[in-house]
Amino acid sequence: MTVGDLIGKGIFQVVEEGDDLSREITGIFCCDLLSVAMGRAPSMSAWVTVMGNVNTIAVATLADVSCVILAENAQADEMCLTRAKQQGVTLLATEEPVFEAALKVHDMLHG
């Protein structure tokens, strides 16, 4: 599944459309501790978190994740939005809890 496919399902709100909607999503990663995400988020994963700050985008770029999904109505601050746009990171949002958001992506990947 690609980032564009995920967006096309209409399940998540598009906060920032990144530069590469053809980017593959091969798994899911859930974590709110940025230092852990930096070292453990698999490349090409959809990262589900409640952290909507500029450091989240830095970690997403370093970890080479395919997209970031902000769960639980978490809001991206202005610096986060600016950096996501600059770095070409796709940023999505949902009111769903982290687990439920990740489960929806999992079902799309494996269903």
C-alpha positions as CSV (number, residue, x, y, z in Angstrom):
1,M,0.0,0.0,0.0
2,T,1.2,3.5,-0.8
3,V,0.8,6.7,1.1
4,G,-1.6,7.8,-1.6
5,D,-3.6,4.6,-1.2
6,L,-3.9,5.3,2.5
7,I,-5.0,8.9,1.9
8,G,-7.5,7.7,-0.7
9,K,-9.3,5.5,1.8
10,G,-10.5,8.7,3.5
11,I,-10.0,7.3,7.0
12,F,-7.5,9.9,8.1
13,Q,-7.5,13.7,7.7
14,V,-4.7,15.1,5.5
15,V,-2.9,17.7,7.5
16,E,0.1,18.0,5.2
17,E,0.4,16.1,1.9
18,G,4.1,15.1,1.5
19,D,6.2,15.0,-1.6
20,D,5.9,11.3,-2.4
21,L,2.4,9.8,-2.3
22,S,3.8,6.7,-4.2
23,R,5.9,5.8,-1.1
24,E,5.2,2.3,0.1
25,I,4.0,1.6,3.6
26,T,5.2,-1.7,4.8
27,G,4.3,-1.7,8.5
28,I,3.1,0.3,11.4
29,F,5.0,1.8,14.4
30,C,3.4,3.2,17.5
31,C,5.4,5.3,20.0
32,D,5.3,8.7,21.7
33,L,8.8,8.7,23.0
34,L,10.9,10.4,20.3
35,S,14.2,9.0,21.4
36,V,12.8,5.5,21.0
37,A,11.1,6.2,17.7
38,M,14.4,7.6,16.4
39,G,16.2,4.3,16.9
40,R,13.4,1.8,16.4
41,A,10.9,3.1,13.9
42,P,11.2,1.0,10.8
43,S,11.8,2.7,7.5
44,M,8.7,2.8,5.3
45,S,6.4,2.5,8.2
46,A,3.3,4.5,9.1
47,W,4.2,6.1,12.5
48,V,1.2,6.6,14.8
49,T,1.8,9.1,17.7
50,V,0.3,11.9,19.7
51,M,3.4,14.1,19.4
52,G,2.6,17.0,17.1
53,N,5.8,19.1,17.4
54,V,8.7,19.9,15.2
55,N,10.8,17.2,16.7
56,T,8.4,14.6,15.5
57,I,9.1,15.6,11.9
58,A,12.8,15.5,12.5
59,V,12.5,12.0,13.8
60,A,10.2,11.0,11.0
61,T,12.9,12.2,8.5
62,L,15.8,10.5,10.3
63,A,13.9,7.2,10.7
64,D,12.7,7.5,7.0
65,V,9.1,6.6,7.9
66,S,6.5,6.9,5.0
67,C,4.0,9.0,7.0
68,V,3.1,10.2,10.4
69,I,-0.4,9.8,11.8
70,L,-1.4,12.0,14.7
71,A,-3.9,10.1,16.8
72,E,-6.3,11.1,19.6
73,N,-7.1,14.5,18.1
74,A,-3.5,15.5,18.7
75,Q,-2.7,18.8,16.9
76,A,0.4,19.7,15.0
77,D,1.8,23.0,16.1
78,E,2.8,25.7,13.6
79,M,6.5,24.7,13.6
80,C,5.6,21.1,13.0
81,L,3.4,22.0,10.0
82,T,6.1,24.3,8.6
83,R,8.8,21.6,8.9
84,A,6.6,18.9,7.5
85,K,6.0,21.0,4.4
86,Q,9.7,21.8,4.1
87,Q,10.8,18.2,4.5
88,G,8.0,16.7,2.4
89,V,6.6,14.6,5.2
90,T,3.0,13.4,4.9
91,L,1.1,14.2,8.1
92,L,-2.3,12.7,8.8
93,A,-4.6,13.0,11.7
94,T,-7.5,11.1,13.4
95,E,-9.6,11.2,16.6
96,E,-9.0,7.5,17.0
97,P,-6.8,6.2,19.8
98,V,-3.3,5.2,18.8
99,F,-4.1,1.4,18.8
100,E,-7.3,1.9,16.8
101,A,-5.5,4.0,14.2
102,A,-2.7,1.5,13.9
103,L,-5.2,-1.4,13.6
104,K,-6.9,0.4,10.7
105,V,-3.6,0.7,8.8
106,H,-2.8,-2.9,9.7
107,D,-6.1,-4.1,8.3
108,M,-5.5,-2.3,5.1
109,L,-2.0,-3.8,4.8
110,H,-3.0,-7.3,5.6
111,G,-6.8,-7.4,5.0
